[in-house]
Amino acid sequence: QVQLVESGGGLVQPGGSLRLSCATTGIHVTMYNMGWYRQAPGKQRGMVATITSGGSTTYADSVKGRFTISRDNTKNTMYLQMNGLKPEDTAVYYCNAGRSGSGGSSWNYWGQGTQVTVSS
């Protein structure tokens, strides 16, 4: 029932831009904390940007000023606008949605990822 599907990745030259989308089904994005994570070769998966259910955002230091996370509550879709891309941004980007319920319950969902390659 719950599904997160990333799209928008691809090959881009350094300094270029990409807009990633995370289309969701089975959830309301207003009820979840969401974020973009990435995993590059030889590195652990790390947080890129997050947006809380209330709309507050945070960014990894490495992407501040270049990336912007947003969502469309009506479409239940989250976005990541990536500008000024660098080769070190090359990674598989994953969409995440999570929430905590009563009694210690939690829900955490991941998309399958979309490849972003920054290369000349």
C-alpha positions in Angstrom: 0.0 0.0 0.0 2.8 2.4 0.9 5.1 3.2 -1.9 7.8 5.8 -2.5 9.1 6.2 -6.0 12.0 8.5 -6.9 12.5 10.0 -10.3 14.5 12.8 -11.9 18.0 11.4 -11.6 20.4 11.2 -14.4 23.7 12.4 -15.8 24.6 16.1 -15.4 27.7 18.2 -15.8 29.3 19.9 -12.9 27.5 23.1 -12.1 24.3 21.8 -13.6 20.9 21.2 -11.9 18.5 18.4 -11.4 15.1 18.2 -9.7 14.3 15.0 -8.0 10.8 13.9 -7.2 9.5 11.4 -4.7 5.9 10.4 -5.5 4.2 8.7 -2.6 1.1 6.5 -2.3 -0.5 5.2 0.9 0.6 8.1 3.0 -0.1 11.8 3.6 3.1 13.7 3.6 1.7 16.1 6.1 1.8 13.3 8.7 5.3 12.2 8.1 8.8 13.5 8.5 10.5 13.1 5.1 13.9 13.5 3.7 16.4 12.8 1.0 19.4 10.5 1.7 22.2 9.5 -0.6 24.8 6.8 -0.7 27.9 7.3 -2.8 30.4 4.6 -3.6 32.6 3.9 -0.6 30.5 6.0 1.7 27.7 5.4 4.1 24.2 6.5 3.4 23.8 10.0 4.8 21.2 12.7 5.1 21.0 15.3 2.4 17.9 17.2 3.4 14.8 16.7 5.6 11.4 18.3 5.9 9.3 17.6 9.0 5.6 17.1 9.0 5.3 20.7 10.0 7.4 21.9 7.1 10.6 22.7 8.9 13.7 21.9 6.8 17.3 21.0 7.5 20.3 20.4 5.2 23.6 18.7 5.3 26.4 21.1 5.4 27.7 19.9 2.1 24.6 20.9 0.3 23.5 24.1 2.1 22.9 26.9 -0.4 22.7 24.5 -3.3 19.8 22.2 -2.6 16.3 22.9 -1.7 13.8 20.4 -0.3 10.1 21.0 -0.7 6.8 19.1 -0.9 3.4 19.4 -2.5 0.9 18.4 0.1 -1.9 18.0 -2.4 0.2 15.7 -4.7 1.8 13.9 -1.7 5.1 14.5 -3.5 8.5 15.6 -2.2 11.1 17.3 -4.3 14.8 18.1 -4.1 16.0 20.9 -6.3 19.7 20.5 -6.8 21.7 23.4 -8.2 25.4 23.8 -8.6 26.0 20.1 -8.7 29.5 18.8 -7.9 31.1 15.5 -8.7 31.0 14.6 -5.0 27.2 14.8 -5.3 27.3 11.6 -7.3 25.2 9.0 -5.5 22.0 7.1 -5.4 19.4 9.3 -3.8 16.7 7.8 -1.7 13.4 9.1 -0.6 12.4 8.5 3.0 9.2 8.9 5.0 8.9 8.1 8.7 6.8 8.7 11.7 6.4 7.6 15.3 3.2 6.4 16.8 1.9 5.7 20.2 3.4 3.0 22.4 6.8 3.3 20.7 5.6 2.2 17.3 7.3 3.6 14.3 7.0 3.5 10.5 9.8 4.0 8.1 9.6 3.8 4.3 12.2 4.0 1.6 12.1 4.4 -2.1 14.3 2.3 -4.4 16.5 5.2 -5.2 17.5 7.2 -8.3 21.0 7.6 -9.6 22.5 11.0 -9.8 25.8 11.2 -11.7 27.7 14.5 -11.9 30.5 14.2 -14.4 31.9 16.1 -17.4 
